[in-house]
Amino acid sequence: VQLLESMQSELFQAAQTKLYHNTHRIDSYEDMKAKLLAAPSNNDENHSGDTDGDIPGFFLVPWYDDAENEALIKADCKATIRCFPFDSQHLAEGLNCFYSGRPATHMAIFARA
């Protein structure tokens, strides 16, 4: 049992570290789009799927909740909202939405499949 607990703890720590290193805080849509477009495609035969060093991953952004703008982003660069992380909502205070420029209602994580 102790060995399994140790293995699970190590796997969990590795996953948290990878998530931390692959979540990028940005303030402009142009920045996110440029990083997404510069990244290798998941269909690229030389792409390992591991985002360490390739950028993409996840983008933590100030967001004004607007379904129409979310659809425009999806159509433009195929990125969608993955979640609204509870532990980051305080970061939205005083910020403007990275896409519309309106006052941010919360922080969102965007990513592309």
Contacts in CASP RR format, 6 or more apart in sequence:
PFRMAT RR
TARGET T0000
AUTHOR 0000-0000-0000
METHOD contacts of the structure
MODEL  1
VQLLESMQSELFQAAQTKLYHNTHRIDSYEDMKAKLLAAPSNNDENHSGD
TDGDIPGFFLVPWYDDAENEALIKADCKATIRCFPFDSQHLAEGLNCFYS
GRPATHMAIFARA
18 52 0 8 1.000
19 58 0 8 1.000
21 52 0 8 1.000
22 51 0 8 1.000
22 52 0 8 1.000
22 56 0 8 1.000
22 57 0 8 1.000
22 58 0 8 1.000
23 57 0 8 1.000
23 58 0 8 1.000
23 59 0 8 1.000
23 60 0 8 1.000
23 109 0 8 1.000
24 35 0 8 1.000
24 55 0 8 1.000
24 57 0 8 1.000
24 58 0 8 1.000
24 59 0 8 1.000
24 60 0 8 1.000
25 59 0 8 1.000
25 60 0 8 1.000
25 61 0 8 1.000
26 32 0 8 1.000
26 35 0 8 1.000
26 59 0 8 1.000
26 60 0 8 1.000
26 61 0 8 1.000
26 98 0 8 1.000
27 61 0 8 1.000
27 62 0 8 1.000
27 95 0 8 1.000
27 98 0 8 1.000
28 98 0 8 1.000
29 73 0 8 1.000
29 98 0 8 1.000
29 99 0 8 1.000
32 59 0 8 1.000
32 61 0 8 1.000
32 77 0 8 1.000
32 79 0 8 1.000
32 98 0 8 1.000
32 110 0 8 1.000
33 76 0 8 1.000
33 77 0 8 1.000
35 55 0 8 1.000
35 56 0 8 1.000
35 59 0 8 1.000
36 56 0 8 1.000
36 77 0 8 1.000
36 78 0 8 1.000
36 79 0 8 1.000
36 112 0 8 1.000
37 77 0 8 1.000
38 55 0 8 1.000
39 54 0 8 1.000
39 55 0 8 1.000
39 56 0 8 1.000
40 46 0 8 1.000
40 47 0 8 1.000
40 54 0 8 1.000
41 47 0 8 1.000
42 49 0 8 1.000
42 113 0 8 1.000
47 54 0 8 1.000
51 57 0 8 1.000
56 111 0 8 1.000
56 112 0 8 1.000
57 111 0 8 1.000
58 82 0 8 1.000
58 109 0 8 1.000
58 110 0 8 1.000
58 111 0 8 1.000
59 79 0 8 1.000
59 109 0 8 1.000
59 110 0 8 1.000
59 111 0 8 1.000
60 85 0 8 1.000
60 88 0 8 1.000
60 91 0 8 1.000
60 107 0 8 1.000
60 108 0 8 1.000
60 109 0 8 1.000
61 98 0 8 1.000
61 99 0 8 1.000
61 107 0 8 1.000
61 108 0 8 1.000
61 109 0 8 1.000
61 110 0 8 1.000
62 91 0 8 1.000
62 92 0 8 1.000
62 95 0 8 1.000
62 96 0 8 1.000
62 97 0 8 1.000
62 98 0 8 1.000
62 104 0 8 1.000
62 107 0 8 1.000
63 81 0 8 1.000
63 84 0 8 1.000
63 92 0 8 1.000
63 97 0 8 1.000
63 98 0 8 1.000
63 99 0 8 1.000
63 104 0 8 1.000
63 105 0 8 1.000
63 106 0 8 1.000
63 107 0 8 1.000
63 108 0 8 1.000
64 96 0 8 1.000
64 97 0 8 1.000
64 99 0 8 1.000
64 100 0 8 1.000
64 101 0 8 1.000
64 102 0 8 1.000
64 103 0 8 1.000
64 104 0 8 1.000
64 105 0 8 1.000
65 105 0 8 1.000
65 106 0 8 1.000
66 97 0 8 1.000
66 100 0 8 1.000
66 102 0 8 1.000
69 97 0 8 1.000
69 99 0 8 1.000
69 100 0 8 1.000
70 80 0 8 1.000
70 81 0 8 1.000
73 79 0 8 1.000
73 80 0 8 1.000
73 99 0 8 1.000
73 110 0 8 1.000
74 80 0 8 1.000
77 112 0 8 1.000
78 112 0 8 1.000
78 113 0 8 1.000
79 110 0 8 1.000
79 111 0 8 1.000
79 112 0 8 1.000
80 110 0 8 1.000
80 111 0 8 1.000
80 112 0 8 1.000
80 113 0 8 1.000
81 108 0 8 1.000
81 109 0 8 1.000
81 110 0 8 1.000
82 108 0 8 1.000
82 109 0 8 1.000
82 110 0 8 1.000
82 111 0 8 1.000
83 108 0 8 1.000
83 109 0 8 1.000
84 106 0 8 1.000
84 107 0 8 1.000
84 108 0 8 1.000
84 109 0 8 1.000
85 107 0 8 1.000
85 109 0 8 1.000
88 107 0 8 1.000
89 106 0 8 1.000
89 107 0 8 1.000
91 107 0 8 1.000
92 104 0 8 1.000
92 105 0 8 1.000
92 106 0 8 1.000
92 107 0 8 1.000
94 103 0 8 1.000
94 104 0 8 1.000
95 103 0 8 1.000
95 104 0 8 1.000
96 102 0 8 1.000
96 103 0 8 1.000
96 104 0 8 1.000
97 103 0 8 1.000
97 104 0 8 1.000
97 105 0 8 1.000
END
